Amino acid sequence: MKNLIVALCVWMLLPALHAQPSRTDSLTSLLMGSADLKEKAVLLLQRSKAWPSTQTDKPLADAQQALALYQQTKNQEGQVDAYLQISAVYARQNQYKLALTVDSSTLELASNIHYTKGRAQALSQMARNQYSMGSLRDAEKNCQQALRLFTEAGLESETADTHNRLGIIYRRLADIPRSLKHYDEGIAVARKTGDQTLLSILYMNKANSYNEAARHEEAINMHLESVRIKEKLRDERGLMQSYNNIALVFMRMNEFEKSRSYFLQANALATRYNNKTTLGYNFSNLANLSISQKKLDSVDYFYRQSLAAFTQTGEKPGLGLVHHNYGMFLMEQQHYPESENHLREALAIRRQTEARYDIASTMNVLGGLLSRTGRKAEAERLLLESLDMLKDENSSRKKDAYKFLAEHYKSAGDYEEAYKYQAGYIAMRDTLVTQDEITGILRAQSRYEVEKKEAELALAQKDRELQAALLSQKNQQLLYLLLALALTLLLLTAFYFGYRNKKKHAAELQSKNNQIETLIRELHHRIKNNLQVVSGLLSLQSYRTENEEARQAMDEGRSRVEAMAMIHQKLYMDKELAAVDMTEYLRNLGNSLAGSFGHSPQTVETTVDLPMVTMDIDRAIPIGLIVNELITNAFKHAFAGGQQPHVQVSLQQKGNALELMVADNGRGMNETTTESQSFGMKLVRTLVQQLDGQLETTAAAGTVFRIQINNKLT
């Protein structure tokens, strides 16, 4: 029973956000201690760049203050750098026209003082803003000038990055050969400099160009090259992007379940990092996937979740995209009034950003809708204006423009014009995917999975079986979900005992230590990835479940998953594969739980005072689950009446025993209360018994749980 409980704990996982030291706090301290104006200007500019991407006011204020100090000290190169940052912040606010105005002044100043790097950076930034506005030819021109200056100055990192931008521009212009050429040149420079992060980005974007050209096997291979680098760098935010892009390739290949798996992995990472932007795009992609699968009952939910995410961030490009896609879906469902509302909202938002090609795309769809509903004159005007805006493009947008115009003229009885535009549409129609390409993709994926060793393949196979079981009967989703979790538990139990066995025979396997370490690390990583999918399914199932009791049970289960996942994440990320840093672990666990209940991280105070800060997983796993249950119980039951909650967690060495203490300032709990008899408290008592410990509960100004733990597990 004891070992089964430990195995249960191993199953309960989803990685949580690693707390990172705040660079802005460090820079603020330096600023407070500095009296030198030149130094202050540098620090202000650094802090402006260090603020999170969700911030705009603070980085703008810092950059403007830095500019004023640079002007005061007559540092013109510093002024150029400050102007560049101000433009970047305006771009972050989607104020591209204002950003371009700053870029023009920056370019003029940099040229006058012969500041080559600043001049090149101004051109590069102008290109980025022009690209965002849909002025692709202007962006191309300025990016080429920036590339020449960076190359001549020997600035290799900037050179590689500019090749990457040009690759993106040419992909948007449907000039795939030139796009791939620039990616290859950027890759060559990045390899020379050893910049692995930029190399992974170049591989990912090159894969996107392959996907655009329907070269799907090459796209998958290139994406996997990017993933390998990001895994080595432990760049989970980068992996989030890659998983999304891989999912899009599989969606175009009609490999819908593979696509959904990667979307859910990306969604789990986005949830972990509270990345609303990625969540917004992810939910939109899941809506599109559901449409492709003809699972239309979930489309409305996904689009509304996407709109909610982008509404929180205020990102106009994302809002415009979702309103556009939602309107298109509603039009196909013949919900014309609601469709028109979304499309006109999308058009208004996109006109604010002045993203020309996005504007044209929405004009296409809105024009098609107006034509269908009998408003022929306005429809024709919008469709012809859209085609004119797309004259320099050779992509699906232009193809759609031809299609809608052909439909419009056909419905109007002008068959000559209809034929002309139909011919244009046929000429641009996407290349159909061949069976050989599908086979090639599956081979590529298989080669990558083989590298994960036999244990990974077993986990992957079991996951596929569970996914198939879940999808087989819609009317029994919850039952099958519980079955999947039970099977996963059994699988991870086998892994746990296998791991314990390897640990006992480490001396006998000394000659194979490197291979064992690699296997264990990969096992931790594979478990993490597969359980991200399980967590995503739990989350989606919770959203769809109407029964409040069932929803609460799934949410509590997911909370336990999230608590225990931190351990496997750390075992994978750290050099030590069998011991957990309890200080960091308990702090991250407390922060994660506080955030899930809408409280600040400061709500949970953690203290660890041990001779050795690390702890083996035999004790770390049940201790982590105990802390999760007690903190969750406090947030659910202890606080009422608007009081400011505060939870203390401490883990200390006391004599020959460990003392775990969890205390809250809530209303108190006694043995007669309902929560004291809950499943969570029963689990706590079972885990305490497993640790050969004793539980003491006291209630005064709140509730205090003290657990004395034998320092040696039996």
C-alpha positions as CSV (number, residue, x, y, z in Angstrom):
1,M,0.0,0.0,0.0
2,K,2.8,2.4,0.9
3,N,4.5,1.9,-2.4
4,L,1.2,2.3,-4.2
5,I,0.7,5.7,-2.6
6,V,4.2,6.7,-3.7
7,A,3.4,5.6,-7.2
8,L,0.2,7.6,-7.0
9,C,2.2,10.7,-6.2
10,V,4.6,10.0,-9.1
11,W,1.5,10.0,-11.4
12,M,0.2,13.3,-10.1
13,L,2.2,15.8,-12.3
14,L,2.3,18.9,-14.5
15,P,5.4,21.2,-14.4
16,A,5.0,24.5,-12.7
17,L,6.5,27.8,-13.3
18,H,10.1,28.1,-12.1
19,A,10.6,31.3,-10.1
20,Q,13.2,33.5,-11.7
21,P,15.1,36.2,-10.0
22,S,13.8,39.6,-11.1
23,R,16.3,41.5,-13.2
24,T,14.2,44.6,-13.0
25,D,14.5,44.6,-9.2
26,S,18.3,44.3,-9.4
27,L,18.5,47.1,-11.9
28,T,16.2,49.2,-9.7
29,S,18.6,48.7,-6.7
30,L,21.6,49.8,-8.9
31,L,19.7,52.9,-10.1
32,M,18.9,53.9,-6.5
33,G,22.6,53.7,-5.6
34,S,23.9,55.5,-8.7
35,A,24.5,59.3,-8.9
36,D,26.3,59.3,-12.2
37,L,24.0,60.5,-15.1
38,K,25.7,58.4,-17.7
39,E,25.4,55.3,-15.6
40,K,21.8,56.0,-14.8
41,A,21.0,56.4,-18.5
42,V,22.5,53.0,-19.2
43,L,20.7,51.3,-16.3
44,L,17.4,52.9,-17.3
45,L,17.7,51.6,-20.8
46,Q,18.6,48.1,-19.6
47,R,15.6,48.1,-17.2
48,S,13.3,49.2,-20.0
49,K,14.4,46.2,-22.0
50,A,14.1,43.9,-19.0
51,W,10.4,44.5,-18.2
52,P,8.0,41.6,-19.2
53,S,6.4,41.9,-22.6
54,T,3.0,42.4,-20.9
55,Q,4.3,45.8,-19.6
56,T,4.2,48.9,-21.8
57,D,4.0,52.0,-19.6
58,K,7.0,51.2,-17.4
59,P,9.4,50.3,-20.2
60,L,8.3,53.4,-22.2
61,A,8.9,55.7,-19.1
62,D,12.3,54.2,-18.6
63,A,13.3,54.6,-22.2
64,Q,12.1,58.2,-22.3
65,Q,14.0,59.0,-19.1
66,A,17.1,57.4,-20.6
67,L,16.7,59.5,-23.7
68,A,16.5,62.7,-21.6
69,L,19.7,61.8,-19.7
70,Y,21.5,61.0,-23.0
71,Q,20.4,64.3,-24.4
72,Q,21.6,66.0,-21.2
73,T,25.0,64.4,-21.4
74,K,25.2,64.9,-25.2
75,N,25.6,61.2,-25.9
76,Q,24.2,60.9,-29.4
77,E,24.8,57.1,-29.8
78,G,22.9,56.7,-26.5
79,Q,20.1,58.8,-27.9
80,V,19.8,56.5,-30.9
81,D,19.7,53.4,-28.7
82,A,17.0,55.1,-26.5
83,Y,14.9,56.0,-29.6
84,L,15.2,52.3,-30.8
85,Q,13.8,51.1,-27.5
86,I,11.0,53.7,-27.6
87,S,10.0,52.5,-31.1
88,A,10.1,48.9,-29.8
89,V,7.6,49.7,-27.0
90,Y,5.3,51.5,-29.4
91,A,5.3,48.4,-31.6
92,R,4.5,46.3,-28.6
93,Q,1.4,48.6,-28.2
94,N,0.5,48.0,-31.8
95,Q,1.2,51.7,-32.6
96,Y,3.1,50.9,-35.7
97,K,2.7,54.3,-37.4
98,L,4.0,56.1,-34.3
99,A,6.9,53.6,-34.1
100,L,7.8,54.3,-37.7
101,T,7.8,58.0,-37.1
102,V,10.4,57.4,-34.3
103,D,12.3,55.0,-36.6
104,S,12.7,57.7,-39.2
105,S,14.1,60.2,-36.7
106,T,16.4,57.5,-35.4
107,L,17.7,56.7,-38.8
108,E,18.4,60.3,-39.6
109,L,20.3,60.8,-36.3
110,A,22.3,57.6,-36.7
111,S,23.3,58.6,-40.3
112,N,24.3,62.1,-39.3
113,I,26.7,60.8,-36.6
114,H,27.9,57.8,-38.7
115,Y,26.7,55.3,-36.2
116,T,26.6,52.3,-38.5
117,K,25.1,49.8,-36.0
118,G,22.4,52.2,-35.0
119,R,21.6,53.0,-38.6
120,A,21.3,49.3,-39.4
121,Q,19.1,48.7,-36.3
122,A,16.8,51.6,-37.2
123,L,16.4,50.1,-40.7
124,S,15.7,46.7,-39.3
125,Q,13.2,48.0,-36.9
126,M,11.5,50.0,-39.6
127,A,11.2,46.8,-41.6
128,R,9.6,44.9,-38.7
129,N,7.0,47.7,-38.2
130,Q,6.3,47.9,-41.9
131,Y,5.9,44.1,-42.0
132,S,3.4,44.3,-39.2
133,M,1.4,46.9,-41.2
134,G,1.4,44.7,-44.3
135,S,3.9,46.9,-46.3
136,L,6.0,43.9,-47.3
137,R,7.9,45.5,-50.1
138,D,9.0,48.4,-48.0
139,A,9.9,46.0,-45.3
140,E,12.0,43.9,-47.8
141,K,13.8,47.0,-49.0
142,N,14.8,48.3,-45.5
143,C,15.7,44.8,-44.3
144,Q,18.1,44.3,-47.3
145,Q,19.8,47.6,-46.5
146,A,20.1,46.6,-42.8
147,L,21.6,43.3,-43.9
148,R,24.3,45.0,-46.0
149,L,25.3,47.3,-43.1
150,F,25.4,44.5,-40.5
151,T,27.4,42.3,-42.9
152,E,29.9,45.1,-43.7
153,A,30.3,45.9,-40.0
154,G,31.0,42.2,-39.2
155,L,28.1,42.0,-36.8
156,E,27.4,38.3,-37.2
157,S,24.6,37.9,-34.7
158,E,22.6,40.8,-36.2
159,T,23.4,39.5,-39.7
160,A,21.9,36.1,-38.9
161,D,18.8,37.6,-37.3
162,T,18.2,39.8,-40.4
163,H,18.5,36.8,-42.7
164,N,15.8,35.3,-40.4
165,R,13.5,38.4,-40.9
166,L,14.0,38.3,-44.6
167,G,13.1,34.7,-44.7
168,I,9.8,35.5,-42.9
169,I,9.1,38.4,-45.3
170,Y,9.7,36.3,-48.4
171,R,7.5,33.5,-47.0
172,R,4.7,36.0,-46.6
173,L,5.3,37.1,-50.2
174,A,5.1,33.4,-51.2
175,D,8.7,33.6,-52.6
176,I,9.7,30.3,-50.9
177,P,13.0,29.8,-52.8
178,R,14.3,33.2,-51.6
179,S,12.9,32.6,-48.1
180,L,14.8,29.3,-47.8
181,K,17.9,30.9,-49.2
182,H,18.0,33.5,-46.4
183,Y,17.3,30.9,-43.8
184,D,20.2,28.8,-45.0
185,E,22.5,31.9,-45.0
186,G,21.3,32.7,-41.5
187,I,21.9,29.1,-40.3
188,A,25.4,29.2,-41.7
189,V,26.2,32.4,-39.7
190,A,24.5,31.1,-36.5
191,R,26.5,27.8,-36.7
192,K,29.7,29.8,-37.0
193,T,28.9,32.0,-34.0
194,G,27.5,29.0,-32.0
195,D,24.3,30.9,-31.2
196,Q,22.1,27.8,-30.5
197,T,19.0,29.9,-29.6
198,L,19.0,31.8,-32.9
199,L,19.8,28.5,-34.8
200,S,16.7,26.9,-33.3
201,I,14.6,29.9,-34.4
202,L,16.0,29.7,-37.9
203,Y,15.3,26.0,-38.1
204,M,11.7,26.5,-36.9
205,N,11.0,29.3,-39.4
206,K,12.6,27.4,-42.3
207,A,10.2,24.5,-41.4
208,N,7.3,27.0,-41.6
209,S,8.4,27.9,-45.2
210,Y,8.6,24.2,-46.1
211,N,5.0,23.8,-44.7
212,E,3.8,26.8,-46.7
213,A,5.2,25.1,-49.8
214,A,3.5,21.8,-48.9
215,R,6.9,20.2,-48.4
216,H,5.7,18.5,-45.2
217,E,8.2,15.8,-44.7
218,E,11.0,18.4,-44.8
219,A,9.0,20.7,-42.5
220,I,8.7,18.0,-39.8
221,N,12.4,17.1,-40.1
222,M,13.4,20.8,-39.7
223,H,11.0,21.3,-36.8
224,L,12.5,18.3,-35.0
225,E,16.0,19.8,-35.5
226,S,14.7,22.9,-33.7
227,V,13.1,20.9,-31.0
228,R,16.3,18.9,-30.3
229,I,18.2,22.2,-29.7
230,K,15.5,23.7,-27.5
231,E,15.3,20.5,-25.4
232,K,19.1,20.7,-24.9
233,L,18.8,24.4,-24.0
234,R,15.7,23.6,-21.8
235,D,14.0,26.4,-23.7
236,E,10.4,25.6,-22.8
237,R,9.0,28.8,-24.2
238,G,10.7,28.0,-27.5
239,L,9.3,24.5,-27.3
240,M,5.8,26.0,-26.9
241,Q,6.2,27.7,-30.3
242,S,7.6,24.6,-31.9
243,Y,4.8,22.4,-30.6
244,N,2.3,24.8,-32.1
245,N,4.0,24.8,-35.5
246,I,4.4,21.1,-35.6
247,A,0.6,20.8,-34.8
248,L,-0.1,23.1,-37.7
249,V,1.9,20.8,-40.1
250,F,0.0,17.8,-39.0
251,M,-3.3,19.6,-39.3
252,R,-2.6,20.5,-42.9
253,M,-1.8,16.8,-43.4
254,N,-5.1,15.8,-41.9
255,E,-3.3,14.0,-39.1
256,F,-5.7,15.5,-36.6
257,E,-5.0,13.4,-33.5
258,K,-1.2,14.1,-33.8
259,S,-2.1,17.8,-34.3
260,R,-4.3,17.9,-31.2
261,S,-1.6,16.2,-29.1
262,Y,1.0,18.8,-30.0
263,F,-1.5,21.7,-29.5
264,L,-2.3,20.3,-26.0
265,Q,1.4,20.1,-25.1
266,A,1.8,23.8,-26.2
267,N,-1.4,24.7,-24.3
268,A,0.0,23.1,-21.1
269,L,3.2,25.0,-21.4
270,A,1.3,28.3,-22.1
271,T,-0.8,27.7,-19.0
272,R,2.3,27.0,-16.9
273,Y,3.9,30.2,-17.9
274,N,0.6,32.1,-17.9
275,N,1.3,33.1,-21.5
276,K,-2.0,34.6,-22.6
277,T,-0.8,35.4,-26.1
278,T,0.1,31.8,-26.8
279,L,-3.2,30.6,-25.2
280,G,-5.1,32.9,-27.4
281,Y,-3.5,31.6,-30.6
282,N,-3.7,28.0,-29.2
283,F,-7.4,28.1,-28.6
284,S,-8.0,29.6,-32.0
285,N,-5.9,26.8,-33.6
286,L,-7.9,24.2,-31.6
287,A,-11.1,25.8,-32.9
288,N,-9.8,25.4,-36.5
289,L,-8.8,21.8,-35.7
290,S,-12.3,21.1,-34.4
291,I,-13.7,22.5,-37.6
292,S,-11.4,20.3,-39.7
293,Q,-12.5,17.3,-37.6
294,K,-16.2,18.4,-37.9
295,K,-16.5,18.5,-34.1
296,L,-18.5,21.7,-34.3
297,D,-19.9,21.5,-30.7
298,S,-16.5,22.7,-29.3
299,V,-15.7,25.4,-31.8
300,D,-17.7,28.1,-30.1
301,Y,-16.1,27.4,-26.8
302,F,-12.5,27.5,-28.2
303,Y,-13.1,30.8,-30.1
304,R,-14.6,32.4,-27.0
305,Q,-11.6,31.3,-24.9
306,S,-9.3,32.8,-27.5
307,L,-11.2,36.1,-27.5
308,A,-11.0,36.2,-23.7
309,A,-7.2,35.6,-23.7
310,F,-6.6,38.4,-26.3
311,T,-9.0,40.7,-24.6
312,Q,-6.9,40.4,-21.4
313,T,-3.6,41.2,-23.3
314,G,-5.2,43.9,-25.5
315,E,-3.3,42.5,-28.5
316,K,-5.0,43.8,-31.6
317,P,-3.4,41.4,-34.1
318,G,-4.7,38.4,-32.1
319,L,-8.1,40.0,-31.6
320,G,-8.4,40.7,-35.3
321,L,-7.4,37.2,-36.2
322,V,-9.9,35.5,-33.9
323,H,-12.8,37.8,-34.9
324,H,-11.9,37.1,-38.5
325,N,-11.8,33.3,-38.1
326,Y,-14.9,33.2,-35.9
327,G,-16.8,35.3,-38.4
328,M,-15.7,32.9,-41.2
329,F,-16.9,29.9,-39.3
330,L,-20.3,31.5,-38.5
331,M,-20.7,32.4,-42.2
332,E,-20.2,28.8,-43.2
333,Q,-22.8,27.8,-40.6
334,Q,-25.1,30.5,-42.2
335,H,-25.3,32.5,-39.0
336,Y,-25.0,35.6,-41.1
337,P,-25.9,38.5,-38.7
338,E,-23.5,37.2,-36.0
339,S,-20.9,36.5,-38.7
340,E,-21.1,40.0,-40.0
341,N,-20.6,41.5,-36.5
342,H,-17.4,39.6,-36.0
343,L,-16.1,40.3,-39.5
344,R,-16.7,44.1,-39.2
345,E,-15.1,44.0,-35.8
346,A,-12.1,42.2,-37.3
347,L,-11.9,44.8,-40.1
348,A,-12.1,47.7,-37.7
349,I,-9.3,46.3,-35.5
350,R,-7.1,45.4,-38.5
351,R,-7.5,48.9,-39.9
352,Q,-6.2,50.3,-36.6
353,T,-3.0,48.3,-37.0
354,E,-2.8,49.1,-40.7
355,A,-1.9,45.5,-41.5
356,R,-2.6,45.8,-45.2
357,Y,-2.8,42.1,-46.1
358,D,-4.8,41.2,-43.0
359,I,-7.2,44.0,-43.9
360,A,-7.5,42.5,-47.4
361,S,-8.1,39.0,-46.1
362,T,-11.1,40.2,-43.9
363,M,-12.4,42.2,-46.8
364,N,-12.4,39.0,-48.8
365,V,-14.6,37.2,-46.4
366,L,-16.9,40.1,-45.6
367,G,-17.3,40.7,-49.3
368,G,-18.3,37.1,-49.8
369,L,-20.8,37.4,-46.9
370,L,-22.4,40.5,-48.3
371,S,-22.6,39.0,-51.8
372,R,-24.5,35.9,-50.3
373,T,-26.9,38.2,-48.4
374,G,-27.8,40.3,-51.5
375,R,-25.7,43.5,-50.9
376,K,-23.9,43.2,-54.2
377,A,-22.6,46.7,-54.7
378,E,-20.8,46.9,-51.3
379,A,-19.6,43.3,-51.8
380,E,-18.1,44.0,-55.2
381,R,-16.3,47.2,-53.9
382,L,-14.7,45.3,-51.0
383,L,-13.7,42.3,-53.1
384,L,-12.0,44.4,-55.8
385,E,-10.3,46.6,-53.2
386,S,-9.0,43.5,-51.5
387,L,-7.6,42.1,-54.7
388,D,-5.9,45.3,-55.5
389,M,-4.2,45.3,-52.0
390,L,-3.0,41.8,-52.7
391,K,-1.5,42.5,-56.1
392,D,2.0,41.9,-54.8
393,E,1.2,38.7,-53.0
394,N,1.0,35.2,-54.3
395,S,-0.6,33.3,-51.5
396,S,-3.8,31.8,-50.1
397,R,-5.2,35.3,-49.5
398,K,-5.0,36.2,-53.2
399,K,-6.4,32.7,-54.0
400,D,-9.4,33.4,-51.7
401,A,-9.9,36.8,-53.4
402,Y,-10.3,35.1,-56.7
403,K,-12.6,32.6,-55.3
404,F,-15.0,35.1,-53.6
405,L,-15.0,37.3,-56.8
406,A,-15.9,34.2,-58.9
407,E,-18.7,33.4,-56.6
408,H,-19.9,37.0,-56.5
409,Y,-20.1,37.4,-60.3
410,K,-21.7,34.0,-60.7
411,S,-24.5,34.9,-58.3
412,A,-24.9,38.2,-60.1
413,G,-25.2,36.5,-63.5
414,D,-22.0,37.9,-64.9
415,Y,-20.6,34.6,-66.1
416,E,-17.7,36.1,-68.2
417,E,-16.3,37.8,-65.1
418,A,-17.0,34.8,-63.0
419,Y,-15.0,32.6,-65.4
420,K,-12.1,35.0,-65.4
421,Y,-11.7,34.9,-61.6
422,Q,-12.5,31.2,-61.4
423,A,-9.5,30.6,-63.7
424,G,-7.3,32.7,-61.5
425,Y,-8.5,30.7,-58.4
426,I,-7.7,27.4,-60.1
427,A,-4.3,28.5,-61.1
428,M,-3.4,29.4,-57.5
429,R,-5.1,26.4,-55.8
430,D,-3.0,24.7,-53.1
431,T,-1.1,21.6,-54.1
432,L,-2.8,18.5,-52.7
433,V,-0.9,16.4,-50.2
434,T,0.2,13.0,-51.5
435,Q,0.2,9.7,-49.7
436,D,4.0,9.6,-50.1
437,E,4.3,12.8,-48.1
438,I,2.2,11.4,-45.3
439,T,4.4,8.3,-45.2
440,G,7.5,10.4,-45.2
441,I,6.2,12.4,-42.2
442,L,5.4,9.3,-40.2
443,R,8.9,8.0,-41.0
444,A,10.4,11.3,-39.8
445,Q,8.4,11.2,-36.6
446,S,9.3,7.6,-36.0
447,R,13.1,8.3,-36.3
448,Y,12.7,11.0,-33.7
449,E,10.7,8.8,-31.3
450,V,13.3,6.0,-31.6
451,E,15.9,8.3,-30.1
452,K,13.8,8.3,-26.9
453,K,14.7,4.7,-26.1
454,E,12.4,1.7,-25.4
455,A,10.8,3.2,-22.3
456,E,9.7,6.3,-24.2
457,L,8.2,4.3,-27.0
458,A,6.3,2.2,-24.4
459,L,4.9,5.3,-22.8
460,A,4.0,6.8,-26.2
461,Q,2.2,3.6,-27.2
462,K,0.3,3.5,-23.9
463,D,-0.7,7.1,-24.3
464,R,-2.0,6.4,-27.8
465,E,-4.1,3.6,-26.4
466,L,-5.5,5.8,-23.7
467,Q,-6.3,8.5,-26.2
468,A,-8.1,6.1,-28.4
469,A,-10.1,4.8,-25.4
470,L,-11.1,8.3,-24.5
471,L,-12.3,9.1,-28.0
472,S,-14.2,5.9,-28.6
473,Q,-17.4,6.8,-26.7
474,K,-18.4,10.4,-26.3
475,N,-21.2,9.5,-23.8
476,Q,-18.7,8.0,-21.4
477,Q,-15.9,10.6,-21.5
478,L,-15.5,10.9,-17.8
479,L,-15.5,7.2,-17.2
480,Y,-12.9,6.7,-19.9
481,L,-10.8,9.6,-18.6
482,L,-10.7,7.9,-15.2
483,L,-9.7,4.6,-16.8
484,A,-6.9,6.4,-18.7
485,L,-5.6,7.9,-15.5
486,A,-5.7,4.5,-13.8
487,L,-3.7,2.9,-16.6
488,T,-1.2,5.8,-16.5
489,L,-0.8,5.2,-12.8
490,L,0.0,1.6,-13.4
491,L,2.5,2.5,-16.1
492,L,4.3,5.0,-13.9
493,T,4.3,2.5,-11.0
494,A,6.3,0.2,-13.3
495,F,8.6,3.1,-14.1
496,Y,9.1,3.9,-10.4
497,F,10.1,0.4,-9.4
498,G,12.3,0.2,-12.4
499,Y,14.0,3.3,-11.3
500,R,14.4,2.1,-7.7
501,N,15.9,-1.1,-9.0
502,K,18.5,0.8,-11.1
503,K,19.3,2.9,-8.1
504,K,20.0,-0.2,-5.9
505,H,22.4,-1.7,-8.5
506,A,24.2,1.5,-9.4
507,A,27.5,0.0,-8.2
508,E,27.2,-3.0,-10.6
509,L,26.3,-0.7,-13.5
510,Q,29.1,1.8,-13.0
511,S,30.4,1.3,-16.5
512,K,27.1,2.3,-17.9
513,N,26.4,5.3,-15.7
514,N,26.2,7.7,-18.7
515,Q,23.7,5.6,-20.5
516,I,21.6,5.2,-17.4
517,E,21.6,8.9,-16.7
518,T,20.5,9.6,-20.2
519,L,17.7,7.1,-20.0
520,I,16.5,8.4,-16.6
521,R,16.6,12.0,-17.8
522,E,14.7,11.1,-21.0
523,L,12.2,9.1,-19.0
524,H,11.5,12.1,-16.8
525,H,11.1,14.3,-19.9
526,R,8.8,11.8,-21.7
527,I,6.6,11.5,-18.6
528,K,6.4,15.3,-18.4
529,N,5.4,15.6,-22.1
530,N,2.8,12.8,-21.9
531,L,1.2,14.1,-18.7
532,Q,1.0,17.6,-20.2
533,V,-1.4,16.0,-22.7
534,V,-3.3,14.3,-19.8
535,S,-3.5,17.6,-17.9
536,G,-4.8,19.3,-21.0
537,L,-7.5,16.7,-21.4
538,L,-8.4,17.1,-17.8
539,S,-8.7,20.8,-18.2
540,L,-10.8,20.6,-21.3
541,Q,-13.0,17.9,-19.7
542,S,-13.5,20.1,-16.6
543,Y,-14.6,23.0,-18.8
544,R,-17.2,20.8,-20.5
545,T,-18.5,19.0,-17.4
546,E,-21.8,20.5,-16.2
547,N,-21.8,18.5,-12.9
548,E,-20.2,20.7,-10.3
549,E,-19.1,17.8,-8.1
550,A,-17.4,16.1,-11.0
551,R,-15.8,19.4,-12.1
552,Q,-14.5,19.9,-8.6
553,A,-13.1,16.4,-8.5
554,M,-11.3,16.9,-11.8
555,D,-9.9,20.3,-10.8
556,E,-8.6,18.8,-7.5
557,G,-7.0,15.9,-9.4
558,R,-5.3,18.4,-11.8
559,S,-4.0,20.4,-8.8
560,R,-2.3,17.2,-7.6
561,V,-1.0,16.6,-11.1
562,E,0.5,20.1,-11.1
563,A,2.0,19.8,-7.7
564,M,3.9,16.6,-8.4
565,A,5.0,17.5,-11.8
566,M,7.5,20.1,-10.4
567,I,9.5,17.2,-9.1
568,H,9.9,15.4,-12.4
569,Q,10.6,18.7,-14.1
570,K,13.4,19.5,-11.7
571,L,14.8,15.9,-12.0
572,Y,14.9,16.4,-15.8
573,M,16.3,20.0,-15.7
574,D,18.9,19.6,-13.0
575,K,22.2,17.7,-12.9
576,E,20.9,15.7,-9.9
577,L,18.4,13.1,-11.1
578,A,17.2,11.7,-7.8
579,A,17.2,14.6,-5.4
580,V,15.0,17.7,-5.2
581,D,15.9,21.2,-4.1
582,M,13.2,21.5,-1.4
583,T,13.6,25.3,-1.0
584,E,12.9,26.0,-4.6
585,Y,10.3,23.3,-4.9
586,L,8.2,24.4,-2.0
587,R,8.4,28.0,-3.0
588,N,7.3,27.3,-6.6
589,L,4.5,25.0,-5.3
590,G,3.2,27.7,-3.0
591,N,3.4,30.4,-5.7
592,S,1.6,28.2,-8.2
593,L,-1.2,27.4,-5.8
594,A,-1.6,31.0,-4.8
595,G,-1.8,32.1,-8.4
596,S,-4.4,29.4,-9.2
597,F,-6.7,30.9,-6.5
598,G,-6.1,34.4,-7.7
599,H,-3.7,35.5,-5.0
600,S,-0.2,37.0,-5.2
601,P,2.9,34.8,-4.6
602,Q,3.6,36.6,-1.4
603,T,0.4,35.0,0.1
604,V,2.4,31.8,0.7
605,E,5.6,32.1,2.8
606,T,8.0,29.2,2.7
607,T,11.0,28.4,4.9
608,V,13.4,25.4,4.6
609,D,16.1,24.9,7.2
610,L,17.8,21.6,6.5
611,P,21.4,20.4,6.8
612,M,21.2,19.5,3.1
613,V,18.7,21.4,1.0
614,T,18.1,18.5,-1.4
615,M,15.8,15.5,-0.6
616,D,15.4,12.2,-2.3
617,I,12.2,11.6,-4.2
618,D,11.0,8.9,-1.8
619,R,10.3,11.7,0.7
620,A,10.0,14.7,-1.6
621,I,7.0,13.2,-3.5
622,P,4.7,12.6,-0.5
623,I,5.8,15.8,1.3
624,G,4.9,17.8,-1.9
625,L,1.5,16.2,-2.1
626,I,0.8,16.9,1.6
627,V,1.7,20.5,1.2
628,N,-0.5,20.8,-1.9
629,E,-3.5,19.3,-0.1
630,L,-3.1,21.5,3.0
631,I,-2.5,24.8,1.1
632,T,-5.4,24.0,-1.3
633,N,-7.6,23.2,1.7
634,A,-6.7,26.5,3.3
635,F,-7.6,28.5,0.2
636,K,-10.9,26.6,-0.3
637,H,-12.2,26.7,3.2
638,A,-10.2,28.9,5.6
639,F,-10.6,32.4,4.2
640,A,-13.8,34.3,4.1
641,G,-15.2,37.8,4.6
642,G,-12.6,39.6,2.6
643,Q,-9.7,38.9,5.0
644,Q,-6.1,39.0,3.6
645,P,-5.0,35.4,3.4
646,H,-1.5,34.2,4.6
647,V,-0.1,30.7,4.6
648,Q,3.2,29.6,6.1
649,V,5.1,26.5,5.1
650,S,8.2,25.4,6.8
651,L,10.4,22.3,6.7
652,Q,13.0,22.0,9.4
653,Q,15.4,19.5,10.9
654,K,14.5,19.0,14.6
655,G,16.8,16.5,16.3
656,N,16.5,13.2,14.5
657,A,13.3,14.1,12.8
658,L,11.9,16.5,10.2
659,E,9.1,18.8,11.0
660,L,6.8,20.0,8.3
661,M,4.5,22.9,9.3
662,V,1.6,24.4,7.3
663,A,-0.3,27.2,9.0
664,D,-3.0,29.7,7.8
665,N,-4.6,32.7,9.4
666,G,-8.1,31.6,8.4
667,R,-11.2,30.7,10.4
668,G,-9.8,27.4,11.9
669,M,-10.7,23.8,11.4
670,N,-11.5,21.0,13.8
671,E,-12.1,17.3,13.5
672,T,-15.9,17.8,13.2
673,T,-15.8,20.0,10.2
674,T,-16.6,18.7,6.7
675,E,-13.3,19.6,5.2
676,S,-11.5,17.5,7.9
677,Q,-13.2,14.4,6.6
678,S,-12.6,15.2,2.9
679,F,-10.6,13.0,0.5
680,G,-7.8,15.4,0.6
681,M,-7.4,15.2,4.4
682,K,-7.7,11.4,4.2
683,L,-4.9,11.4,1.6
684,V,-2.8,13.6,4.0
685,R,-3.2,11.2,6.8
686,T,-2.3,8.2,4.6
687,L,0.8,10.0,3.4
688,V,1.9,10.9,6.9
689,Q,1.5,7.3,7.9
690,Q,3.6,6.3,4.8
691,L,6.4,8.6,6.0
692,D,6.3,7.0,9.5
693,G,5.2,10.4,10.8
694,Q,2.7,11.9,13.2
695,L,0.1,14.6,12.4
696,E,-0.9,17.3,15.0
697,T,-3.6,19.9,14.2
698,T,-4.2,23.0,16.3
699,A,-6.6,25.8,15.8
700,A,-6.2,29.3,17.3
701,A,-6.1,32.3,15.0
702,G,-6.2,29.9,12.0
703,T,-5.2,26.3,11.6
704,V,-1.7,24.8,12.2
705,F,-0.6,21.4,10.9
706,R,2.6,20.0,12.3
707,I,4.0,16.7,11.0
708,Q,6.9,15.0,12.6
709,I,8.6,12.8,10.1
710,N,11.1,10.0,10.8
711,N,14.3,11.0,9.2
712,K,14.8,7.5,7.7
713,L,12.1,5.9,5.6
714,T,11.4,2.3,6.3
